[in-house]
Structures are given as structure tokens and as C-alpha cells.
Amino acid sequence: MKKHLIAFAVMALAAGGAMAQANDTIAKVKASGSVTMGVRDSSGALSYTLGDGKYAGYHVELCQRIIANLEKAAGKKLEVKYQSVTSQNRIPLVQNGTVDIECGSTTNNATRQKDVAFADTTFVEEVRIAVKASSGITSIAQLNGKNVATTTGTTSVQTLRKNERASGIDFKEIFGKDHADSFLLLESGRAEAFVMDGSILAGNIANAKNPADFKIVGEILSVEPIAIMLRKDDPAFKKLADDTLKDLMKSGEIQKIYDKWFVQPIPPKNVRVGLPASESTKAAWANPNDKPMEDYAKK
């Protein structure tokens, strides 16, 4: 009996140790020799695929800067793995340890903060509407009776429905599995509008066959802080990530990194997204914080 109890105790301690390490990213990557970056295939210039398992974008580069400091903390060079995530699975994959740092287009809100942590805000998003330039649609009111596309697992259409100017507007939601799929719904005419973060809309338009066929219109539906996502209850890694970003903000280098992806031509097609940093984004750089979107709504 004692042997069984001892064996059980050893197993419990081992399980506890594994659980603790899962929430200690520095220890986890030091033990494994690798770090897994969660990336998006079509989140505009924030995070997108170049094909052949390669990814690029503003948040991808910021995560690379964080990982460079993570390697110093771990005391070794790490193999960087890329894990494509979606709006539906990104939070569970961070929680269960599959992804160590999520470098996509995730809104920091109070509900999500119960499950995951966020590094300091690096981008402040405005949710907008994309339409075909020939549609004549310029406002929320003109979406009445229309098909409106959005991406499964995102909050954009709920945001649209809650907007006071959408009162009495009846539209049908159709869902794309990812942002590229949602844009295809607009491009193919199956939807008359695509509601999403402005940067994602701008990125997909810039990479369309004929960018001039589309435009971003209408009212700003909401202002949302977008941040790099981390596991909850891992203060050492959060501090490392925040300190890395604060250094970039303080030095002004984050502006150069931002312009590289949103103002200058970007691969693979060398097109410009053409989205200069907003005053809200610059304010987040000037006063680093991880406040959820609910705090922005109070303004």
C-alpha cells in the first residue's frame, strides 16, 4: 500500500511540475529548445503567410524581438516553430501550451483576460466596413437587407449589431473560416460587405487582384486594443515581453517597424497597405499598458 501511495505521490508531483512548467514559458522553452509562435494566414500586415511555412508582418516581427530576449533568458538559441491559428482555436492553443506566444490580430478584452494574458498594446484597431467600390454603400444604414461577411470566432458583427446606428437594420451574417475566406465572400459577390478590423480589411484589399475595386467605408464601429497573447499566470514571461516592447516604444523603433509593414511596400507582391499609425496607436506607444477594450469604450 505504501509503495502505491509513494508512486501516486511521485506521479502527482511530476504532473504538478509539468503544469507549473506549462505556465513558465522561460523554463518550458529552455527544456525543449524550441518556442512556438502562433501566426495568422491573412490578418493583413499584422500577421500573414508568405507560403512555404513562412510568415511575416508587424506582430510577427515584434514577436521575433521578444523571442530574441527569450533566448537570452533561456541561455540558448531556440528553434522557432510557426503554428497557424484561427480565430476559433487561438486561445485554447495558448492555454494548452501548443502555442507559446500568439502573434496575430487578437483584441484584448475583459472576457479573454480571464483565460489568457496580453502583452502591452502595440496596435489600436478601428473596426470598419469594406465594400465593393461600385456598391454605393457608404454607411451602416445601407446594410439593411444585405449579406454581411465576417470571420468565425471574431467579435466584429456583434460590434456592428450593438452600434446605435444599426438600430432597426436587418442584415444576414455569413461566415468565412478565416479572413481570406471572408474577403472572398465579398469579392465573389456572396456578401455585400465585410465587417472587420480596418488593418485586416486594408491588407486584404491591397492583396486583391484589383485593389481599386474595393473601399473601406462608413462609421468607425469600435476602437479595440490589439495585442500579442501569452499564457495567463506567467509573470516572468509577460515582464520579458512587456520590457521588450517598452524598449522599442521608448526608442521610437516601434514606429519604424510599424511603417515597414503598414506604410512601405511589403512582400510578396510589394504593395502598400497604406495605413499610417493612428493617434490611438501612438498614444498606446506613449503610455504602455495592457488595458482591455472595455476601458477604451469608457472614453
N, C-alpha and C positions, 0 to 999 in steps of 0.2 A: 504493500500500500504506500509506504514511504517513497519507494522508488517511483511509483506513479505520480505522487504529489510533487516530487522533485522534478520529474520530467515535465509535468504540466507547468510548474513554476518557470522552468527554463524556457519553455515554449512561449509562455506569456511575456516573459522579459524580452525575448527575441522579437516577438510581434510588436511589443511596445516600442522597442528600439527602432524597428522598421518604420513604425508610424511616426515616430519623432523625426527620423531622418527624412521622411517624405515631406515634412514641413520645414526641414532645414536644408534649403537648396544648396548652400555652400558645401555642406557635408555630403549631400547626395551626389553632386557633380564631381566632387573630389574622389569619392569612392568609385564612381562609374567611369570617370574620364571623359564624359560627354555631357552636353547640355542640349535640350530640345527646345527649339523656338517654334511657337505656334504662329503660322502665317496665313494670309488670305490670298486667294487666287485673283480676286477682282475688286479689292477695296480702294479703287482709284490710286492716287500716288502715295497713299499711306502704306499699302502692302499689296503687292501683286506678283503674279508669276511671269517669269521670262521664258518658261519652258525648260525642259530637261532637268527638272528638280531645282531650278534656281529661282530665287525670289529677290525682289528689290522694293524700295520705297522709303519714305521718311521714317516710319516707325521701325522698319527692318534695320535701317542704318542706326537709329538710336539704340535699338536692342543690341546691335553689334558693339556699340560703345560700352554698354552696360556689361556685356559678356567679356570684353577685354579686361574690365576691372574685376569681374568674377574670376577670371583665370588667375589674376594676381592674388586674390583672396584664397583660392584653392591651391595656389602654388604650383600649377601645372597648366600646360597647353591642353585645351579641351576640344574634342571633336564636336563640331556644331551640326546638329541634325535639324532638318526642317520638317515640320508636321503641318500639312494643310488642314485648317479648321474651318468650320462653318458657323453661322450664327446660332445654330441649334446645339452644336457639341462643344463649343469653345470653353464654356465654364466647367462642364464635367471633366474635360480633358486636363484642365489646370488643377481641378480639385483632386483627381485621382493620381496625379503625378506623371501622366503621359507627356504633358507639356510643362516645361519649367518656367517659361516666360512667353506671354501671348502678345504678339506684335502686329495687331490688326487695326480694327476700327471700332473698338468697343466703348460704348458710353458708360461712364462711371455714374451709377445711380444708387440710391439708398438700398433698394432691394438686392442688387448684385453685391453690395458691400457686406451683406450677411453671409455670402458664400465665398467670396474671393477678396483680394486686396488690389489696390491700384497704385501705381507709381504716380508721382506728381503729374498733373495735367500738362500735356505737350501740344494739344490742339483743341481749339474750341470750335465746334461744328454748328452750322446752321442747317436745319432740315428744310429742304425746298422741294419744288416740283419740276420735273423735266417733262417736256412735251415735244412733239414734232413742230418745227418752226411754222409749218403750213396749217397747223390745227386751229389757230386763232384763240387758243386758250391762254389766258393771262392771269387768272385768279382762281381761288378755291371755288367760288360760286359757279364757275363754268364746268366743274367736275360733276355736276348733277346728272345722274343717269349714265355716267361713263364707267368704263372699266379702269380701275386704278391698280397698277402693279406695285408690289413691294416684295421684300425678301423674307422668307420664312425665318422666324426667330428674332426679328428686329421689332423695334417699337415705333417705327415711323407712321404707319397707318393709324395706330391708336392715338398718336400725337395729332394727326390730322383730324380724327373724329372729335377729339377734345377741344380743338381750336374753336373759339367762339364764332368765327366767320363760317364755320362748317355747319352751323345750326340749320337744320332743315334740308341739308344737302344729302341726297341719297345716291351713293355710288357702290359699285360692286368691287370687292377686293379680289385680285388674283395674285397668286404667289409664285415667285421664282425660287428655285432651290438655292441659288446664290445670286450675287449682284449682277454677274454677266447674264444669267438666265433672265433676271427681271428686266434688264435693259433690252434683251432680245424680244421680250413681250411687247415693249414699246416700239422697238424697231420694226417688228413684223406686223404691227397694227392690231395685235390682240388686246393691247391696252392703249388707252389714250393718254395716260400719264404714268409716271414712275415717281413715287414719293420716297425720298431717301436723303441721307446726308449730302450736302452740297458738294463736298470734295469727291465723293463716290460718283455722283452724277457727272461732275466735270471730267473726272478721269475716264469714265466710260464713253462720254461724248467725244473726248479728244482722241480716243482709240477706235471710234466708229469708222465705217467705210467712208461716210460723208458727214463729218462733224457739223457742217453748216446746216444740215437737215434738222438739227435739234437745238433747243434752247432751255435755259433754266428760267422759270417764271414765278410770279405770284409772291405771296406774303412769306415771310420767314415764319415757319411753323413752330420752331422751338430752337433754343440755344443749348447745346449739350457739350459737357467736357468729355473729350476722348482721351483715353489713357492706356498705357501699357499695363496688362493684367498679370498679377502674381498670385501665388498661393497665400491664403489667409494664415495669420499667426506665424509669420516668418519674419520677425523684425530685423534680423541681421541682413537678409537679402533685400528687404524693402529699403533699408537705410542705404545700402550699396547702390541700388538703382536710383533712389532719390538724389543721393550725393553726386552721382554721375551726371544726372540731368541738371541739377542745380549749377554745377561747374560749367556746363555748356550754356546755360541761360545767363549766368553771370558774365562769362567771357564774350557773349554775343555770338558764339559759334553756332548756336541753335538756329539763329536767323539764316546763316549761310547754308546750313543743312536743309532748312525748310525751302529756301529759294532754289536750291539744287533740284528739288523734286517737284515743286509746285509752280515755279516761275520759268526755269530754264528747260530746254528740250530734254526729254527723258527717253531711255531705251524702252522697248526695242525699236520703235518707229521714229524716235527723235521728234516727237510732237510736244507742244507745250500745253500743260493743263491750264495755265493762266489764272492762278488763284493766289494772289498776294495774301500774306498773313493778315487776318482781321485784327481790329483793335482788341477784341475779346481774347484772341490768342496771344497777342503781345502783352496784354495785362496779366495773363496766366504765367508768362515767362518772367515778368517783372516781380510777381508775388507768388512764388511756387507754392502749390497746395494740392491736396487730393480731395477737394470738396465735391460732393455728388451734384448731379444736375438739379436736384431739388433746391439747392442753395442759389443756383443761378435764377431759378424761377421766382425767387423772393424779391429780386431786384425790381 
